[in-house]
Amino acid sequence: MSDTKNWRFDTKVIHAAQTPEQWKNATQVPIFQTTAHRFDTAEELSEVFGGKKPGFIYSRLRNPTNEALEKRLVQLEGGADAVVTGSGMAAITAALLAICRTGDEIVAGNSLFMSTFLLFNNVFKKFGITVKLVESADLAAWQAAVTDKTRVLFVESIGNPKMDIPDLRKLADLAHANRAPLIVDNTVATPYLCRPFELGADIVVHSTSKYLNGHGTALGGVVIDAGRFDWPADKYPDFTSFKERKGKLAYIDRVWREIHINFGTSQAPLHSYLTLIGVETLALRMERHLSNAMRVAEFLQLHPKVKWVNFPGLAASPAHAMASAQFQGKGYGALLTFGLANEAACFTFIRNVKMIYHLANLGDCKSLVIHPWSSQYLSFTEEARRTNGITPELLRLSVGIESFDDIREDLEQALAAI
Ligand SMILES: Cc1ncc(COP(=O)(O)O)c(C=O)c1O
């Protein structure tokens, strides 16, 4: 194979870590739809189990199709190694449980996907792990929340659905000054727009169910390790054996060996296959997603029935300057929220969209809309909804890659119905 390191991102999405010769020259990675792999001798199986010889044993541990996706995503983020998981939530859970134990603290940006918020506030609490939530863009708040019990900092590179943009380089510096790693959920930005490792982050997680897959065909997640954090023994004593075994890859080894295998956070090989196909068009899709989103935000901003638009691409957005710098002018994401007169107006809008799908997902090539207050956030207290930036008059729009004119016309006619 050619030296993939020199390829541009748009080529890497298609060719990075492709080894057709390994697959009888098939141009797509085959789906290894098998639970286990057979061995001729007990000696060989023992060697593979003992890590003396590479190989595949059982698909909850490793699977060739999953491994092909891991290698592709590692190259797109510029990491060292990865583990793909059955969902984005499985990735987040595995990423954090591989670091924290009872009594530990996590400091996280408060702009979080709702299941992440519930995991942090309700579930981790039961394990004795405390998560302190701070304003993602308020560095002083992060600083004040860090204590000697802090084991990791966690943030979304574009907050879903608050649309705020943290300063990843400053957060990485703060984490490292406190001898802790920074984990970035890069789902909404994608590696096309933002590469957290280049800004100092140590670990990246994704829900691959979104833009990486791009077609709403498969749930999935990934934990990617930059292989740089050194896990000082006084602060992370549980890492000693992993460091002895894997050195710089101690973290991803622990994610895999301790959490992924035992919690069973495995990915279905078919899902990795579908995601690999989706990834091939990521760069092309993102170009259209980003330009459509900018045009949709500008259109909505001028519409008399729209009270406000929250999109980092608009100059009035508090996140605009940070997004421009961090995403190097490539764009501002393709997710936005906007406000109508009230909840009833949102319901009327949703009843009237014709092309745009009303559903609970984002990052699909199709445009998608949802009223989070009455759906995803229904179980939250009113205060918690507002903390998460959710209000009754808010709609969230994931802008797809259809013709902009068709998106505009659908928005126009649905707004006219209010
Ligand atoms: C930013 C972010 N992280 C994680 C997730 C969870 O991903 P999954 O649904 O694949 O578990 C989502 C889902 O919407 C998300 O938007």
The ligand as a Gaussian input file, in Angstrom:
#p B3LYP/6-31G(d) Opt

LIG

0 1
 C      -22.831000      14.284000      20.814000
 C      -23.371000      12.895000      20.970000
 N      -22.670000      11.986000      21.653000
 C      -23.117000      10.732000      21.833000
 C      -24.332000      10.335000      21.332000
 C      -24.806000       8.939000      21.595000
 O      -24.693000       8.153000      20.461000
 P      -25.511000       6.802000      20.195000
 O      -26.924000       7.190000      19.932000
 O      -24.801000       6.213000      19.021000
 O      -25.390000       5.965000      21.424000
 C      -25.104000      11.237000      20.582000
 C      -26.399000      10.823000      20.027000
 O      -27.149000      11.639000      19.515000
 C      -24.608000      12.543000      20.413000
 O      -25.308000      13.470000      19.725000

